[in-house]
Amino acid sequence: MANAHAADKAAISHALLRALEGQGINYETDGIQAGFTNLVPLSRGLTAHVSPDFCDGAPREQLHSKLGQQLGGHVMPALEPNVPIVPNFFVEVKGPDETDAVAQSQMCYYMAFGARAIQTLRTVVPPLVIFDNRAYTLGCTYVAGVLKIFASHTAAPADGNSNPRYVTTLVDGFFMLGNSARFYQAITAYRNARSWAERQRNEAITQANDYAQSIYF
């Protein structure tokens, strides 16, 4: 039964990504069922277990090597060279027997790491702590024909002894099985979301790289 369940989810994931991505999946920079084994936990005493069905991030060489060494598990979720760094776009797919609540819970967790990665890069450039309540990380869930798009942003800690907070907001939702118009609206929204996340990521990396260049050389 467990194997059949896993096979159902894998089949749905592959079919969905083919529909959403077309021929656009880049296996060098996109994480397909990526296992993040190098992440620093969000809070002391917790273990980071993160394995999204799909994520989009930057190739490792895009980030200044000194920054990669300095920031480590805050921006580099795995040591394997094919796993993207600074991932800030995620997809989680659930099979027919799984719930929307579980998908959303996992997505909130994944996006918190993405929001932290972008926040970490942004704080490389003075001022060192920036909480602007703006989202730079997006994620999508797909359950029972419904694609939902979420945004995540960091918020200031409640007090000096607390960690930053991560706030998730629902952006939009699409029932992809209803008619062709909604199906293509979902695809357009998904691709726009992924492109937007890429722009935010590239901007954060470029600003951090420029600052690192002025320090290390």
MARDRENLO-638825 format. One record per residue (C-alpha): z, x, y; residue number from 1. Coordinates in Angstrom, 2 decimals, decimal comma. Layout:
BEGIN
+---------+---------+---------+-----+
:       w :       u :       v :   k :
+---------+---------+---------+-----+
:       Z :       X :       Y : NUM :
...
+---------+---------+---------+-----+
# end
This chain:
BEGIN
+---------+---------+---------+-----+
:       w :       u :       v :   k :
+---------+---------+---------+-----+
:    0,00 :    0,00 :    0,00 :   1 :
:    0,88 :    2,81 :    2,43 :   2 :
:   -2,41 :    4,59 :    1,72 :   3 :
:   -4,36 :    1,36 :    2,28 :   4 :
:   -2,51 :    0,80 :    5,56 :   5 :
:   -3,31 :    4,34 :    6,73 :   6 :
:   -6,94 :    3,90 :    5,72 :   7 :
:   -7,16 :    0,63 :    7,70 :   8 :
:   -5,75 :    2,28 :   10,81 :   9 :
:   -8,06 :    5,30 :   10,45 :  10 :
:  -11,09 :    3,05 :   10,08 :  11 :
:  -10,12 :    1,03 :   13,17 :  12 :
:   -9,43 :    4,21 :   15,16 :  13 :
:  -12,77 :    5,77 :   14,30 :  14 :
:  -14,71 :    2,58 :   15,01 :  15 :
:  -12,91 :    2,05 :   18,31 :  16 :
:  -13,42 :    5,60 :   19,53 :  17 :
:  -17,11 :    5,45 :   18,62 :  18 :
:  -17,43 :    2,28 :   20,69 :  19 :
:  -15,39 :    3,55 :   23,64 :  20 :
:  -16,61 :    7,12 :   23,75 :  21 :
:  -20,19 :    6,78 :   22,53 :  22 :
:  -21,37 :   10,34 :   22,07 :  23 :
:  -18,89 :   11,66 :   24,63 :  24 :
:  -16,15 :   13,02 :   22,37 :  25 :
:  -15,80 :   16,77 :   22,82 :  26 :
:  -14,00 :   18,16 :   19,82 :  27 :
:  -13,16 :   21,36 :   21,68 :  28 :
:  -11,10 :   19,66 :   24,39 :  29 :
:  -10,22 :   16,25 :   22,95 :  30 :
:   -7,29 :   15,85 :   20,61 :  31 :
:   -8,14 :   13,71 :   17,61 :  32 :
:   -4,82 :   12,83 :   15,94 :  33 :
:   -3,42 :   15,93 :   17,60 :  34 :
:   -0,03 :   17,13 :   16,45 :  35 :
:    1,99 :   18,40 :   19,40 :  36 :
:    4,34 :   20,97 :   17,89 :  37 :
:    5,09 :   23,13 :   20,94 :  38 :
:    6,47 :   20,56 :   23,37 :  39 :
:    9,75 :   21,03 :   25,16 :  40 :
:   11,78 :   17,82 :   24,58 :  41 :
:   12,10 :   15,41 :   27,47 :  42 :
:   15,87 :   15,56 :   27,24 :  43 :
:   18,31 :   18,08 :   25,82 :  44 :
:   19,32 :   17,32 :   22,25 :  45 :
:   16,16 :   15,36 :   21,45 :  46 :
:   13,28 :   16,47 :   19,24 :  47 :
:    9,73 :   15,92 :   20,45 :  48 :
:    7,64 :   14,11 :   17,81 :  49 :
:    4,28 :   13,44 :   19,42 :  50 :
:    1,04 :   12,78 :   17,56 :  51 :
:   -1,30 :   10,45 :   19,48 :  52 :
:   -4,40 :    9,09 :   17,80 :  53 :
:   -6,47 :   10,59 :   20,61 :  54 :
:   -5,83 :   12,50 :   23,81 :  55 :
:   -7,85 :   14,19 :   26,50 :  56 :
:   -6,79 :   17,40 :   28,18 :  57 :
:   -8,13 :   20,70 :   29,43 :  58 :
:   -9,38 :   23,70 :   27,46 :  59 :
:   -6,76 :   26,43 :   27,34 :  60 :
:   -8,85 :   28,89 :   29,33 :  61 :
:   -8,95 :   26,53 :   32,33 :  62 :
:   -5,33 :   27,36 :   33,18 :  63 :
:   -4,34 :   30,76 :   34,57 :  64 :
:   -2,98 :   32,77 :   31,63 :  65 :
:    0,20 :   33,72 :   33,50 :  66 :
:    0,92 :   30,06 :   34,17 :  67 :
:    0,36 :   29,24 :   30,53 :  68 :
:    2,92 :   31,86 :   29,55 :  69 :
:    5,38 :   30,76 :   32,22 :  70 :
:    5,18 :   27,00 :   31,69 :  71 :
:    4,76 :   27,06 :   27,91 :  72 :
:    5,70 :   23,83 :   26,15 :  73 :
:    5,73 :   21,84 :   29,36 :  74 :
:    1,93 :   22,06 :   29,62 :  75 :
:    0,80 :   23,47 :   26,26 :  76 :
:    1,66 :   20,89 :   23,58 :  77 :
:    0,51 :   23,04 :   20,66 :  78 :
:   -0,22 :   26,68 :   19,92 :  79 :
:   -3,51 :   25,96 :   18,13 :  80 :
:   -6,41 :   26,89 :   20,45 :  81 :
:   -8,35 :   23,69 :   19,74 :  82 :
:   -5,57 :   21,38 :   20,98 :  83 :
:   -6,04 :   20,51 :   24,67 :  84 :
:   -3,48 :   21,54 :   27,28 :  85 :
:   -2,08 :   19,32 :   30,05 :  86 :
:   -3,09 :   16,14 :   28,21 :  87 :
:   -2,86 :   13,19 :   30,58 :  88 :
:   -4,95 :   10,57 :   28,79 :  89 :
:   -3,89 :    9,05 :   25,47 :  90 :
:   -5,03 :    6,42 :   22,97 :  91 :
:   -2,89 :    4,74 :   20,32 :  92 :
:   -4,45 :    2,35 :   17,79 :  93 :
:   -2,58 :    0,02 :   15,47 :  94 :
:   -3,75 :   -1,56 :   12,24 :  95 :
:   -3,66 :   -5,27 :   11,40 :  96 :
:   -0,04 :   -5,21 :   10,21 :  97 :
:    1,37 :   -3,30 :   13,19 :  98 :
:    2,72 :   -4,68 :   16,45 :  99 :
:    1,86 :   -4,38 :   20,10 : 100 :
:    5,49 :   -3,57 :   20,89 : 101 :
:    5,41 :   -0,47 :   18,68 : 102 :
:    2,11 :    0,66 :   20,21 : 103 :
:    3,47 :    0,28 :   23,75 : 104 :
:    6,69 :    2,10 :   22,90 : 105 :
:    4,77 :    5,04 :   21,47 : 106 :
:    2,38 :    5,06 :   24,41 : 107 :
:    5,25 :    5,17 :   26,91 : 108 :
:    6,61 :    8,17 :   25,03 : 109 :
:    3,28 :   10,00 :   24,89 : 110 :
:    2,52 :    9,40 :   28,54 : 111 :
:    5,91 :   10,71 :   29,59 : 112 :
:    4,88 :   14,12 :   28,27 : 113 :
:    1,56 :   13,84 :   30,08 : 114 :
:    3,24 :   12,85 :   33,34 : 115 :
:    5,66 :   15,75 :   32,97 : 116 :
:    2,78 :   18,19 :   32,39 : 117 :
:    1,05 :   17,14 :   35,60 : 118 :
:    4,36 :   17,15 :   37,47 : 119 :
:    5,07 :   20,66 :   36,20 : 120 :
:    1,76 :   21,93 :   37,54 : 121 :
:    2,25 :   20,17 :   40,86 : 122 :
:    5,65 :   21,78 :   41,31 : 123 :
:    4,17 :   25,26 :   40,91 : 124 :
:    2,89 :   24,90 :   44,47 : 125 :
:    5,66 :   24,56 :   47,11 : 126 :
:    7,46 :   22,27 :   47,79 : 127 :
:    8,87 :   22,79 :   44,33 : 128 :
:    9,99 :   19,24 :   43,55 : 129 :
:    7,60 :   16,38 :   44,25 : 130 :
:    8,32 :   12,76 :   43,37 : 131 :
:    5,67 :   10,70 :   45,13 : 132 :
:    5,79 :    7,69 :   42,75 : 133 :
:    2,08 :    8,07 :   42,06 : 134 :
:    0,58 :    8,01 :   38,57 : 135 :
:   -1,55 :   10,88 :   37,31 : 136 :
:   -1,45 :    9,94 :   33,61 : 137 :
:   -3,10 :    7,03 :   31,79 : 138 :
:   -2,96 :    5,69 :   28,26 : 139 :
:   -4,62 :    2,97 :   26,20 : 140 :
:   -3,38 :    0,92 :   23,27 : 141 :
:   -5,55 :   -1,15 :   20,96 : 142 :
:   -3,91 :   -3,84 :   18,85 : 143 :
:   -5,54 :   -6,94 :   17,32 : 144 :
:   -8,65 :   -6,70 :   19,46 : 145 :
:   -6,83 :   -6,16 :   22,76 : 146 :
:   -7,27 :   -2,95 :   24,75 : 147 :
:   -4,50 :   -2,34 :   27,28 : 148 :
:   -4,51 :    0,40 :   29,90 : 149 :
:   -1,22 :    1,83 :   31,19 : 150 :
:   -0,24 :    4,31 :   33,90 : 151 :
:    2,80 :    6,59 :   33,93 : 152 :
:    4,50 :    8,39 :   36,79 : 153 :
:    7,60 :   10,51 :   37,23 : 154 :
:   10,50 :    9,31 :   39,33 : 155 :
:   13,41 :   11,22 :   40,79 : 156 :
:   16,52 :   11,60 :   38,60 : 157 :
:   19,31 :    9,10 :   39,13 : 158 :
:   21,64 :   11,97 :   40,05 : 159 :
:   21,85 :   15,75 :   40,03 : 160 :
:   22,86 :   15,87 :   36,37 : 161 :
:   20,04 :   13,68 :   35,05 : 162 :
:   16,47 :   14,33 :   33,96 : 163 :
:   13,47 :   12,89 :   35,82 : 164 :
:   12,58 :    9,34 :   34,84 : 165 :
:    9,20 :    8,23 :   33,53 : 166 :
:    7,92 :    4,82 :   34,57 : 167 :
:    5,13 :    3,00 :   32,72 : 168 :
:    3,04 :    0,26 :   34,35 : 169 :
:    0,45 :   -2,04 :   32,77 : 170 :
:   -2,85 :   -1,66 :   34,64 : 171 :
:   -5,11 :   -4,13 :   32,80 : 172 :
:   -5,95 :   -5,65 :   29,44 : 173 :
:   -9,14 :   -6,75 :   27,70 : 174 :
:   -9,73 :   -8,92 :   24,62 : 175 :
:  -12,69 :   -7,02 :   23,19 : 176 :
:  -13,52 :   -9,50 :   20,42 : 177 :
:  -14,01 :  -12,53 :   22,68 : 178 :
:  -17,52 :  -11,99 :   24,03 : 179 :
:  -19,92 :   -9,20 :   24,91 : 180 :
:  -19,04 :   -9,32 :   28,61 : 181 :
:  -15,37 :   -8,56 :   28,00 : 182 :
:  -16,32 :   -5,97 :   25,40 : 183 :
:  -18,40 :   -4,02 :   27,89 : 184 :
:  -15,83 :   -4,53 :   30,64 : 185 :
:  -13,29 :   -2,86 :   28,36 : 186 :
:  -15,61 :    0,05 :   27,64 : 187 :
:  -16,33 :    0,53 :   31,35 : 188 :
:  -12,64 :    0,36 :   32,26 : 189 :
:  -11,76 :    2,83 :   29,50 : 190 :
:  -14,37 :    5,37 :   30,56 : 191 :
:  -13,43 :    5,02 :   34,22 : 192 :
:   -9,78 :    5,55 :   33,29 : 193 :
:  -10,56 :    8,66 :   31,30 : 194 :
:  -12,73 :   10,09 :   34,08 : 195 :
:  -10,02 :    9,35 :   36,65 : 196 :
:   -7,38 :   11,10 :   34,53 : 197 :
:   -9,67 :   14,11 :   34,19 : 198 :
:  -10,03 :   14,36 :   37,96 : 199 :
:   -6,26 :   14,24 :   38,45 : 200 :
:   -5,79 :   16,91 :   35,78 : 201 :
:   -8,46 :   19,21 :   37,18 : 202 :
:   -7,03 :   18,91 :   40,69 : 203 :
:   -3,53 :   19,79 :   39,50 : 204 :
:   -4,80 :   22,76 :   37,48 : 205 :
:   -6,97 :   24,04 :   40,33 : 206 :
:   -4,11 :   23,90 :   42,85 : 207 :
:   -1,75 :   25,66 :   40,44 : 208 :
:   -4,36 :   28,30 :   39,61 : 209 :
:   -5,05 :   28,99 :   43,29 : 210 :
:   -1,35 :   29,50 :   43,94 : 211 :
:   -0,94 :   31,69 :   40,86 : 212 :
:   -3,89 :   33,80 :   41,95 : 213 :
:   -2,16 :   34,52 :   45,26 : 214 :
:    1,03 :   35,59 :   43,45 : 215 :
:   -0,23 :   37,61 :   40,52 : 216 :
:   -3,10 :   39,40 :   42,27 : 217 :
+---------+---------+---------+-----+
# end
